Amino acid sequence: MTALAGTTVIVHPLVLLSVTDHHSRVAARTKKRVVGVLLGQDNGKTINVANSFAVPFEEDEKDPKTWFLDHNFIEGMFGMFKKVNAKERMIGWYHSGPKLRSSDQEINDLFKKYIARPIMVIVDVRQETVGIPTDCYFAVEEIKDDGTATVKTFLHVPSAIEAEEAEEIGVEHLLRDIKDSTTTTLTTRLTQQLASLRGLRSRLGEIQGYLQQVAKGEQPINHALLYSLQDALNLLPDLEEPATTRSFRTTTNDELLVVYLSSLVRSVVALHNLVDNKGSNAGWEREEVGETAEPAPKSDEKKVNGAPVSAEDKKKEEADKGL
């Protein structure tokens, strides 16, 4: 395990596309998994997985110990790949998982015929969450503290997805047609954060379950694992420290003040637009009323103290004035 400390596996996008194509051709509508060979370079602390090819594989779903892997096909295909690119060596194998199987140790022992330390990569072709779809493992012998016999198990090593410039261009062209243009940056970020929180919750649940089993005596004590958990817990801030609490409170208040000022400015701008809109509507209504109003008709009748004066009364009034 000490020799594998700090080891990182670099998986290229071409490998992911090849595994996905292999699964879609062979086991798209079934629960079967597919198996293949990984090619690349093993540089010690960095393992570069650059290429792969599929291998005929069959297994009995009811009996995990019954399986068939065509090793003659492996030797023939690797010989042809070696003629094309001599730098790519056989470095391990893959399967579509999505989890470890009981027969993985036996298959891994078969690959030790060709490789000193084969790497096993599980590619989750049906991944529903955001993240890296690969899990990389090395077969190791675990030595127990109680003096019992060693047990073969798989050690998980970190992995990353990296590509050369030519690969990036090719993958970009392939994914251009299926890219969701309606997905915004904010939506993507929130989705990633939600997936991270769900993953964290799942890991914490596994840790809690393991510690409970150790406390009950159902699992042996692994001091290396306990030391790692203690180191992770030591990185957490002490929320009971007054200085830390004050710092968190100050930072939170500053951020909330910015949010409050932004909301206040938006409200003032909205109110200003509402007043302007109301004034504009009132002006338009006055203009429409002025255009549609008709002038009052002229009348020859005069009014005396508010009462109309007829034509005969007007003649009598003029005659009286003449006398």
BALOBA-1460 file (C-alpha; in Angstrom, 3 decimals):
// residues 323
<rec num="1" residu="m" x="0.000" y="0.000" z="0.000"/>
<rec num="2" residu="t" x="2.909" y="2.336" z="0.685"/>
<rec num="3" residu="a" x="4.129" y="1.971" z="-2.902"/>
<rec num="4" residu="l" x="0.719" y="3.078" z="-4.204"/>
<rec num="5" residu="a" x="0.541" y="6.192" z="-2.021"/>
<rec num="6" residu="g" x="0.275" y="9.296" z="-4.179"/>
<rec num="7" residu="t" x="-0.517" y="7.327" z="-7.340"/>
<rec num="8" residu="t" x="-2.869" y="9.074" z="-9.770"/>
<rec num="9" residu="v" x="-4.606" y="7.595" z="-12.798"/>
<rec num="10" residu="i" x="-5.162" y="9.828" z="-15.838"/>
<rec num="11" residu="v" x="-8.013" y="8.610" z="-18.053"/>
<rec num="12" residu="h" x="-8.377" y="10.083" z="-21.543"/>
<rec num="13" residu="p" x="-11.796" y="10.867" z="-23.084"/>
<rec num="14" residu="l" x="-11.094" y="8.420" z="-25.920"/>
<rec num="15" residu="v" x="-11.199" y="5.581" z="-23.395"/>
<rec num="16" residu="l" x="-14.552" y="6.731" z="-22.011"/>
<rec num="17" residu="l" x="-16.022" y="6.976" z="-25.508"/>
<rec num="18" residu="s" x="-14.707" y="3.513" z="-26.404"/>
<rec num="19" residu="v" x="-16.154" y="1.923" z="-23.260"/>
<rec num="20" residu="t" x="-19.514" y="3.631" z="-23.807"/>
<rec num="21" residu="d" x="-19.606" y="2.451" z="-27.416"/>
<rec num="22" residu="h" x="-18.663" y="-1.075" z="-26.316"/>
<rec num="23" residu="h" x="-21.502" y="-1.174" z="-23.799"/>
<rec num="24" residu="s" x="-24.069" y="0.276" z="-26.216"/>
<rec num="25" residu="r" x="-23.214" y="-2.374" z="-28.823"/>
<rec num="26" residu="v" x="-23.095" y="-5.406" z="-26.529"/>
<rec num="27" residu="a" x="-25.180" y="-4.842" z="-23.394"/>
<rec num="28" residu="a" x="-27.261" y="-1.703" z="-23.874"/>
<rec num="29" residu="r" x="-30.625" y="-3.224" z="-22.893"/>
<rec num="30" residu="t" x="-29.330" y="-5.775" z="-20.401"/>
<rec num="31" residu="k" x="-27.797" y="-5.778" z="-16.941"/>
<rec num="32" residu="k" x="-24.611" y="-7.410" z="-18.180"/>
<rec num="33" residu="r" x="-21.243" y="-5.728" z="-17.897"/>
<rec num="34" residu="v" x="-18.566" y="-5.459" z="-20.559"/>
<rec num="35" residu="v" x="-14.839" y="-6.054" z="-20.121"/>
<rec num="36" residu="g" x="-11.863" y="-4.724" z="-22.055"/>
<rec num="37" residu="v" x="-8.144" y="-4.010" z="-21.942"/>
<rec num="38" residu="l" x="-6.526" y="-0.661" z="-21.111"/>
<rec num="39" residu="l" x="-3.461" y="0.621" z="-22.942"/>
<rec num="40" residu="g" x="-1.095" y="3.413" z="-21.977"/>
<rec num="41" residu="q" x="1.975" y="4.107" z="-19.858"/>
<rec num="42" residu="d" x="2.754" y="3.248" z="-16.243"/>
<rec num="43" residu="n" x="5.175" y="5.916" z="-15.033"/>
<rec num="44" residu="g" x="5.132" y="4.912" z="-11.383"/>
<rec num="45" residu="k" x="3.151" y="7.597" z="-9.578"/>
<rec num="46" residu="t" x="1.236" y="8.593" z="-12.719"/>
<rec num="47" residu="i" x="-0.602" y="6.067" z="-14.864"/>
<rec num="48" residu="n" x="-1.724" y="7.343" z="-18.250"/>
<rec num="49" residu="v" x="-4.694" y="5.428" z="-19.718"/>
<rec num="50" residu="a" x="-4.727" y="6.530" z="-23.360"/>
<rec num="51" residu="n" x="-6.481" y="3.757" z="-25.294"/>
<rec num="52" residu="s" x="-8.513" y="0.572" z="-24.914"/>
<rec num="53" residu="f" x="-10.104" y="-2.286" z="-26.813"/>
<rec num="54" residu="a" x="-13.047" y="-4.579" z="-26.095"/>
<rec num="55" residu="v" x="-12.681" y="-8.261" z="-25.190"/>
<rec num="56" residu="p" x="-15.276" y="-11.064" z="-25.509"/>
<rec num="57" residu="f" x="-16.534" y="-11.778" z="-22.009"/>
<rec num="58" residu="e" x="-19.347" y="-13.887" z="-20.585"/>
<rec num="59" residu="e" x="-20.390" y="-14.640" z="-17.015"/>
<rec num="60" residu="d" x="-23.193" y="-16.399" z="-15.207"/>
<rec num="61" residu="e" x="-25.290" y="-13.881" z="-13.310"/>
<rec num="62" residu="k" x="-26.430" y="-16.542" z="-10.833"/>
<rec num="63" residu="d" x="-22.946" y="-17.958" z="-10.221"/>
<rec num="64" residu="p" x="-20.255" y="-15.231" z="-10.058"/>
<rec num="65" residu="k" x="-17.463" y="-17.820" z="-10.157"/>
<rec num="66" residu="t" x="-18.474" y="-18.920" z="-13.648"/>
<rec num="67" residu="w" x="-17.041" y="-16.588" z="-16.276"/>
<rec num="68" residu="f" x="-15.118" y="-16.692" z="-19.550"/>
<rec num="69" residu="l" x="-12.521" y="-14.259" z="-20.883"/>
<rec num="70" residu="d" x="-10.857" y="-14.897" z="-24.244"/>
<rec num="71" residu="h" x="-7.153" y="-14.447" z="-23.475"/>
<rec num="72" residu="n" x="-6.180" y="-15.523" z="-26.995"/>
<rec num="73" residu="f" x="-8.148" y="-12.565" z="-28.326"/>
<rec num="74" residu="i" x="-6.284" y="-10.303" z="-25.884"/>
<rec num="75" residu="e" x="-2.888" y="-11.461" z="-27.123"/>
<rec num="76" residu="g" x="-3.857" y="-11.076" z="-30.781"/>
<rec num="77" residu="m" x="-5.367" y="-7.594" z="-30.393"/>
<rec num="78" residu="f" x="-2.485" y="-6.333" z="-28.281"/>
<rec num="79" residu="g" x="-0.044" y="-7.534" z="-30.916"/>
<rec num="80" residu="m" x="-1.835" y="-5.479" z="-33.584"/>
<rec num="81" residu="f" x="-2.024" y="-2.386" z="-31.353"/>
<rec num="82" residu="k" x="1.680" y="-2.730" z="-30.592"/>
<rec num="83" residu="k" x="2.495" y="-2.551" z="-34.305"/>
<rec num="84" residu="v" x="0.549" y="0.709" z="-34.614"/>
<rec num="85" residu="n" x="1.873" y="2.420" z="-31.463"/>
<rec num="86" residu="a" x="4.716" y="0.778" z="-29.586"/>
<rec num="87" residu="k" x="4.508" y="3.320" z="-26.729"/>
<rec num="88" residu="e" x="1.121" y="2.040" z="-25.615"/>
<rec num="89" residu="r" x="1.571" y="-0.897" z="-23.280"/>
<rec num="90" residu="m" x="-1.010" y="-3.104" z="-21.641"/>
<rec num="91" residu="i" x="-1.529" y="-1.562" z="-18.185"/>
<rec num="92" residu="g" x="-4.816" y="-3.037" z="-16.950"/>
<rec num="93" residu="w" x="-8.432" y="-3.758" z="-17.691"/>
<rec num="94" residu="y" x="-11.861" y="-2.201" z="-17.328"/>
<rec num="95" residu="h" x="-15.458" y="-3.220" z="-16.828"/>
<rec num="96" residu="s" x="-18.739" y="-1.321" z="-16.802"/>
<rec num="97" residu="g" x="-19.566" y="-2.175" z="-13.188"/>
<rec num="98" residu="p" x="-21.067" y="-0.072" z="-11.864"/>
<rec num="99" residu="k" x="-19.588" y="-1.603" z="-8.680"/>
<rec num="100" residu="l" x="-17.039" y="-4.208" z="-7.665"/>
<rec num="101" residu="r" x="-17.937" y="-7.837" z="-8.328"/>
<rec num="102" residu="s" x="-16.856" y="-10.959" z="-6.479"/>
<rec num="103" residu="s" x="-15.086" y="-12.299" z="-9.591"/>
<rec num="104" residu="d" x="-12.943" y="-9.188" z="-10.077"/>
<rec num="105" residu="q" x="-10.037" y="-10.653" z="-8.095"/>
<rec num="106" residu="e" x="-9.921" y="-13.764" z="-10.300"/>
<rec num="107" residu="i" x="-10.039" y="-11.702" z="-13.492"/>
<rec num="108" residu="n" x="-7.340" y="-9.408" z="-12.131"/>
<rec num="109" residu="d" x="-5.131" y="-12.439" z="-11.382"/>
<rec num="110" residu="l" x="-5.535" y="-13.480" z="-15.019"/>
<rec num="111" residu="f" x="-4.184" y="-10.114" z="-16.187"/>
<rec num="112" residu="k" x="-1.137" y="-10.526" z="-13.940"/>
<rec num="113" residu="k" x="0.008" y="-12.986" z="-16.574"/>
<rec num="114" residu="y" x="0.699" y="-9.984" z="-18.830"/>
<rec num="115" residu="i" x="1.227" y="-7.122" z="-16.340"/>
<rec num="116" residu="a" x="3.071" y="-6.906" z="-13.033"/>
<rec num="117" residu="r" x="0.495" y="-4.651" z="-11.378"/>
<rec num="118" residu="p" x="-2.662" y="-4.356" z="-13.488"/>
<rec num="119" residu="i" x="-5.008" y="-1.487" z="-12.781"/>
<rec num="120" residu="m" x="-8.753" y="-2.027" z="-12.800"/>
<rec num="121" residu="v" x="-10.976" y="0.853" z="-13.899"/>
<rec num="122" residu="i" x="-14.730" y="0.744" z="-13.382"/>
<rec num="123" residu="v" x="-16.534" y="2.998" z="-15.860"/>
<rec num="124" residu="d" x="-20.112" y="3.824" z="-14.903"/>
<rec num="125" residu="v" x="-21.812" y="4.081" z="-18.298"/>
<rec num="126" residu="r" x="-25.219" y="4.761" z="-16.711"/>
<rec num="127" residu="q" x="-24.081" y="7.524" z="-14.393"/>
<rec num="128" residu="e" x="-26.967" y="9.743" z="-13.313"/>
<rec num="129" residu="t" x="-25.021" y="12.241" z="-11.200"/>
<rec num="130" residu="v" x="-22.485" y="14.861" z="-12.124"/>
<rec num="131" residu="g" x="-18.855" y="13.864" z="-11.562"/>
<rec num="132" residu="i" x="-16.051" y="11.639" z="-12.798"/>
<rec num="133" residu="p" x="-17.529" y="8.324" z="-14.034"/>
<rec num="134" residu="t" x="-14.387" y="6.289" z="-13.270"/>
<rec num="135" residu="d" x="-13.170" y="4.428" z="-10.177"/>
<rec num="136" residu="c" x="-9.641" y="3.012" z="-10.248"/>
<rec num="137" residu="y" x="-8.331" y="0.158" z="-8.099"/>
<rec num="138" residu="f" x="-5.168" y="-1.848" z="-7.493"/>
<rec num="139" residu="a" x="-5.199" y="-5.349" z="-6.027"/>
<rec num="140" residu="v" x="-3.325" y="-5.496" z="-2.701"/>
<rec num="141" residu="e" x="-2.950" y="-7.909" z="0.190"/>
<rec num="142" residu="e" x="-4.303" y="-6.446" z="3.404"/>
<rec num="143" residu="i" x="-2.404" y="-7.390" z="6.562"/>
<rec num="144" residu="k" x="-4.667" y="-7.476" z="9.608"/>
<rec num="145" residu="d" x="-3.569" y="-6.358" z="13.053"/>
<rec num="146" residu="d" x="-4.992" y="-9.420" z="14.782"/>
<rec num="147" residu="g" x="-2.456" y="-11.732" z="13.110"/>
<rec num="148" residu="t" x="-4.909" y="-13.588" z="10.888"/>
<rec num="149" residu="a" x="-4.147" y="-14.507" z="7.287"/>
<rec num="150" residu="t" x="-3.800" y="-11.758" z="4.704"/>
<rec num="151" residu="v" x="-6.783" y="-11.007" z="2.499"/>
<rec num="152" residu="k" x="-6.726" y="-9.857" z="-1.113"/>
<rec num="153" residu="t" x="-8.660" y="-6.662" z="-1.628"/>
<rec num="154" residu="f" x="-8.795" y="-3.646" z="-3.921"/>
<rec num="155" residu="l" x="-7.234" y="-0.304" z="-3.011"/>
<rec num="156" residu="h" x="-8.930" y="2.756" z="-4.477"/>
<rec num="157" residu="v" x="-6.656" y="5.350" z="-6.098"/>
<rec num="158" residu="p" x="-7.673" y="8.831" z="-7.288"/>
<rec num="159" residu="s" x="-8.379" y="9.399" z="-10.971"/>
<rec num="160" residu="a" x="-8.754" y="12.388" z="-13.270"/>
<rec num="161" residu="i" x="-9.970" y="13.045" z="-16.811"/>
<rec num="162" residu="e" x="-7.402" y="14.772" z="-19.001"/>
<rec num="163" residu="a" x="-7.023" y="15.126" z="-22.747"/>
<rec num="164" residu="e" x="-4.527" y="16.291" z="-25.305"/>
<rec num="165" residu="e" x="-5.359" y="19.165" z="-27.633"/>
<rec num="166" residu="a" x="-6.405" y="16.900" z="-30.503"/>
<rec num="167" residu="e" x="-8.673" y="14.895" z="-28.196"/>
<rec num="168" residu="e" x="-10.313" y="18.031" z="-26.821"/>
<rec num="169" residu="i" x="-11.181" y="19.219" z="-30.326"/>
<rec num="170" residu="g" x="-12.595" y="15.836" z="-31.319"/>
<rec num="171" residu="v" x="-14.675" y="15.429" z="-28.162"/>
<rec num="172" residu="e" x="-15.989" y="18.985" z="-28.500"/>
<rec num="173" residu="h" x="-17.247" y="18.233" z="-32.007"/>
<rec num="174" residu="l" x="-18.868" y="14.989" z="-30.845"/>
<rec num="175" residu="l" x="-20.654" y="16.611" z="-27.914"/>
<rec num="176" residu="r" x="-21.722" y="19.738" z="-29.762"/>
<rec num="177" residu="d" x="-24.933" y="18.163" z="-31.068"/>
<rec num="178" residu="i" x="-26.047" y="16.843" z="-27.675"/>
<rec num="179" residu="k" x="-25.135" y="19.874" z="-25.610"/>
<rec num="180" residu="d" x="-28.127" y="21.343" z="-23.810"/>
<rec num="181" residu="s" x="-28.111" y="25.016" z="-24.716"/>
<rec num="182" residu="t" x="-30.906" y="25.795" z="-22.236"/>
<rec num="183" residu="t" x="-28.765" y="24.861" z="-19.249"/>
<rec num="184" residu="t" x="-27.460" y="28.001" z="-17.620"/>
<rec num="185" residu="t" x="-24.254" y="28.433" z="-15.695"/>
<rec num="186" residu="l" x="-26.157" y="28.944" z="-12.453"/>
<rec num="187" residu="t" x="-28.176" y="25.771" z="-12.990"/>
<rec num="188" residu="t" x="-25.040" y="23.777" z="-13.712"/>
<rec num="189" residu="r" x="-23.297" y="25.103" z="-10.637"/>
<rec num="190" residu="l" x="-26.263" y="24.368" z="-8.373"/>
<rec num="191" residu="t" x="-26.561" y="20.867" z="-9.821"/>
<rec num="192" residu="q" x="-22.898" y="20.196" z="-9.144"/>
<rec num="193" residu="q" x="-23.177" y="21.493" z="-5.590"/>
<rec num="194" residu="l" x="-26.244" y="19.344" z="-4.968"/>
<rec num="195" residu="a" x="-24.422" y="16.280" z="-6.304"/>
<rec num="196" residu="s" x="-21.419" y="17.071" z="-4.109"/>
<rec num="197" residu="l" x="-23.599" y="17.392" z="-1.010"/>
<rec num="198" residu="r" x="-25.319" y="14.107" z="-1.780"/>
<rec num="199" residu="g" x="-21.945" y="12.433" z="-2.238"/>
<rec num="200" residu="l" x="-20.691" y="13.903" z="1.040"/>
<rec num="201" residu="r" x="-23.780" y="12.669" z="2.848"/>
<rec num="202" residu="s" x="-23.291" y="9.187" z="1.401"/>
<rec num="203" residu="r" x="-19.617" y="9.096" z="2.443"/>
<rec num="204" residu="l" x="-20.447" y="10.275" z="5.953"/>
<rec num="205" residu="g" x="-23.076" y="7.557" z="6.210"/>
<rec num="206" residu="e" x="-20.531" y="4.924" z="5.187"/>
<rec num="207" residu="i" x="-18.032" y="6.238" z="7.748"/>
<rec num="208" residu="q" x="-20.676" y="6.206" z="10.463"/>
<rec num="209" residu="g" x="-21.672" y="2.649" z="9.603"/>
<rec num="210" residu="y" x="-18.058" y="1.478" z="9.644"/>
<rec num="211" residu="l" x="-17.349" y="3.081" z="13.035"/>
<rec num="212" residu="q" x="-20.490" y="1.534" z="14.502"/>
<rec num="213" residu="q" x="-19.440" y="-1.900" z="13.238"/>
<rec num="214" residu="v" x="-15.962" y="-1.431" z="14.727"/>
<rec num="215" residu="a" x="-17.470" y="-0.390" z="18.060"/>
<rec num="216" residu="k" x="-19.664" y="-3.517" z="18.074"/>
<rec num="217" residu="g" x="-16.725" y="-5.759" z="17.170"/>
<rec num="218" residu="e" x="-18.151" y="-6.714" z="13.777"/>
<rec num="219" residu="q" x="-15.187" y="-5.183" z="11.904"/>
<rec num="220" residu="p" x="-11.459" y="-5.336" z="12.756"/>
<rec num="221" residu="i" x="-9.734" y="-2.126" z="13.810"/>
<rec num="222" residu="n" x="-7.800" y="-0.501" z="10.970"/>
<rec num="223" residu="h" x="-5.485" y="2.045" z="12.558"/>
<rec num="224" residu="a" x="-4.457" y="3.603" z="9.224"/>
<rec num="225" residu="l" x="-8.096" y="4.299" z="8.393"/>
<rec num="226" residu="l" x="-8.787" y="5.723" z="11.847"/>
<rec num="227" residu="y" x="-5.748" y="8.014" z="11.582"/>
<rec num="228" residu="s" x="-7.024" y="9.272" z="8.212"/>
<rec num="229" residu="l" x="-10.451" y="9.993" z="9.705"/>
<rec num="230" residu="q" x="-8.845" y="11.832" z="12.602"/>
<rec num="231" residu="d" x="-6.780" y="13.962" z="10.197"/>
<rec num="232" residu="a" x="-9.941" y="14.850" z="8.263"/>
<rec num="233" residu="l" x="-11.764" y="15.826" z="11.457"/>
<rec num="234" residu="n" x="-8.822" y="17.945" z="12.593"/>
<rec num="235" residu="l" x="-9.253" y="20.106" z="9.480"/>
<rec num="236" residu="l" x="-12.755" y="21.166" z="10.550"/>
<rec num="237" residu="p" x="-12.966" y="24.640" z="12.148"/>
<rec num="238" residu="d" x="-13.729" y="24.951" z="15.846"/>
<rec num="239" residu="l" x="-17.126" y="26.663" z="15.835"/>
<rec num="240" residu="e" x="-17.040" y="27.095" z="19.612"/>
<rec num="241" residu="e" x="-14.033" y="29.409" z="19.394"/>
<rec num="242" residu="p" x="-15.230" y="33.048" z="19.867"/>
<rec num="243" residu="a" x="-12.840" y="34.428" z="17.255"/>
<rec num="244" residu="t" x="-14.008" y="31.919" z="14.635"/>
<rec num="245" residu="t" x="-17.668" y="32.577" z="15.430"/>
<rec num="246" residu="r" x="-17.122" y="36.330" z="15.233"/>
<rec num="247" residu="s" x="-15.361" y="35.988" z="11.886"/>
<rec num="248" residu="f" x="-18.173" y="33.875" z="10.425"/>
<rec num="249" residu="r" x="-20.768" y="36.346" z="11.733"/>
<rec num="250" residu="t" x="-18.923" y="39.333" z="10.276"/>
<rec num="251" residu="t" x="-18.546" y="37.688" z="6.876"/>
<rec num="252" residu="t" x="-22.201" y="36.636" z="6.825"/>
<rec num="253" residu="n" x="-23.404" y="40.116" z="7.805"/>
<rec num="254" residu="d" x="-21.287" y="41.720" z="5.072"/>
<rec num="255" residu="e" x="-22.727" y="39.386" z="2.454"/>
<rec num="256" residu="l" x="-26.293" y="39.920" z="3.683"/>
<rec num="257" residu="l" x="-25.763" y="43.699" z="3.639"/>
<rec num="258" residu="v" x="-24.824" y="43.532" z="-0.033"/>
<rec num="259" residu="v" x="-27.928" y="41.442" z="-0.728"/>
<rec num="260" residu="y" x="-30.111" y="43.934" z="1.195"/>
<rec num="261" residu="l" x="-28.708" y="46.946" z="-0.670"/>
<rec num="262" residu="s" x="-29.207" y="45.193" z="-3.997"/>
<rec num="263" residu="s" x="-32.833" y="44.429" z="-3.130"/>
<rec num="264" residu="l" x="-33.375" y="48.028" z="-2.007"/>
<rec num="265" residu="v" x="-31.968" y="49.432" z="-5.252"/>
<rec num="266" residu="r" x="-34.138" y="47.081" z="-7.303"/>
<rec num="267" residu="s" x="-37.228" y="48.187" z="-5.349"/>
<rec num="268" residu="v" x="-36.447" y="51.895" z="-5.875"/>
<rec num="269" residu="v" x="-35.893" y="51.387" z="-9.593"/>
<rec num="270" residu="a" x="-39.132" y="49.401" z="-9.892"/>
<rec num="271" residu="l" x="-41.080" y="52.118" z="-8.024"/>
<rec num="272" residu="h" x="-39.563" y="54.828" z="-10.239"/>
<rec num="273" residu="n" x="-40.554" y="52.923" z="-13.366"/>
<rec num="274" residu="l" x="-44.082" y="52.501" z="-11.979"/>
<rec num="275" residu="v" x="-44.477" y="56.255" z="-11.360"/>
<rec num="276" residu="d" x="-43.135" y="57.112" z="-14.826"/>
<rec num="277" residu="n" x="-45.458" y="54.601" z="-16.406"/>
<rec num="278" residu="k" x="-48.462" y="56.013" z="-14.544"/>
<rec num="279" residu="g" x="-47.620" y="59.597" z="-15.612"/>
<rec num="280" residu="s" x="-47.197" y="58.548" z="-19.229"/>
<rec num="281" residu="n" x="-50.551" y="56.759" z="-19.218"/>
<rec num="282" residu="a" x="-52.297" y="59.843" z="-17.738"/>
<rec num="283" residu="g" x="-50.831" y="62.084" z="-20.469"/>
<rec num="284" residu="w" x="-51.966" y="59.727" z="-23.199"/>
<rec num="285" residu="e" x="-55.479" y="59.624" z="-21.753"/>
<rec num="286" residu="r" x="-55.719" y="63.466" z="-21.726"/>
<rec num="287" residu="e" x="-54.577" y="63.641" z="-25.344"/>
<rec num="288" residu="e" x="-57.138" y="61.045" z="-26.409"/>
<rec num="289" residu="v" x="-59.964" y="62.898" z="-24.574"/>
<rec num="290" residu="g" x="-58.994" y="66.231" z="-26.197"/>
<rec num="291" residu="e" x="-59.029" y="64.725" z="-29.694"/>
<rec num="292" residu="t" x="-62.392" y="63.001" z="-29.315"/>
<rec num="293" residu="a" x="-64.301" y="65.962" z="-27.619"/>
<rec num="294" residu="e" x="-66.646" y="67.943" z="-30.014"/>
<rec num="295" residu="p" x="-67.186" y="71.780" z="-29.680"/>
<rec num="296" residu="a" x="-70.603" y="72.901" z="-28.232"/>
<rec num="297" residu="p" x="-73.124" y="74.230" z="-30.846"/>
<rec num="298" residu="k" x="-73.773" y="78.036" z="-30.925"/>
<rec num="299" residu="s" x="-77.268" y="79.234" z="-29.841"/>
<rec num="300" residu="d" x="-79.047" y="82.479" z="-30.775"/>
<rec num="301" residu="e" x="-81.042" y="82.376" z="-27.571"/>
<rec num="302" residu="k" x="-79.992" y="84.527" z="-24.646"/>
<rec num="303" residu="k" x="-80.556" y="83.745" z="-21.060"/>
<rec num="304" residu="v" x="-81.824" y="86.145" z="-18.406"/>
<rec num="305" residu="n" x="-81.091" y="85.031" z="-14.905"/>
<rec num="306" residu="g" x="-80.510" y="81.570" z="-16.234"/>
<rec num="307" residu="a" x="-83.878" y="81.429" z="-18.176"/>
<rec num="308" residu="p" x="-83.975" y="81.366" z="-22.011"/>
<rec num="309" residu="v" x="-85.353" y="84.475" z="-23.882"/>
<rec num="310" residu="s" x="-87.637" y="83.821" z="-26.880"/>
<rec num="311" residu="a" x="-87.682" y="85.849" z="-30.143"/>
<rec num="312" residu="e" x="-91.083" y="87.519" z="-29.362"/>
<rec num="313" residu="d" x="-89.879" y="88.772" z="-25.984"/>
<rec num="314" residu="k" x="-86.806" y="90.140" z="-27.700"/>
<rec num="315" residu="k" x="-88.976" y="92.167" z="-30.181"/>
<rec num="316" residu="k" x="-91.119" y="93.563" z="-27.369"/>
<rec num="317" residu="e" x="-87.998" y="94.601" z="-25.525"/>
<rec num="318" residu="e" x="-86.678" y="96.450" z="-28.585"/>
<rec num="319" residu="a" x="-90.110" y="98.204" z="-29.096"/>
<rec num="320" residu="d" x="-90.154" y="99.381" z="-25.495"/>
<rec num="321" residu="k" x="-86.664" y="100.794" z="-25.909"/>
<rec num="322" residu="g" x="-87.858" y="102.713" z="-29.041"/>
<rec num="323" residu="l" x="-90.714" y="104.392" z="-27.129"/>
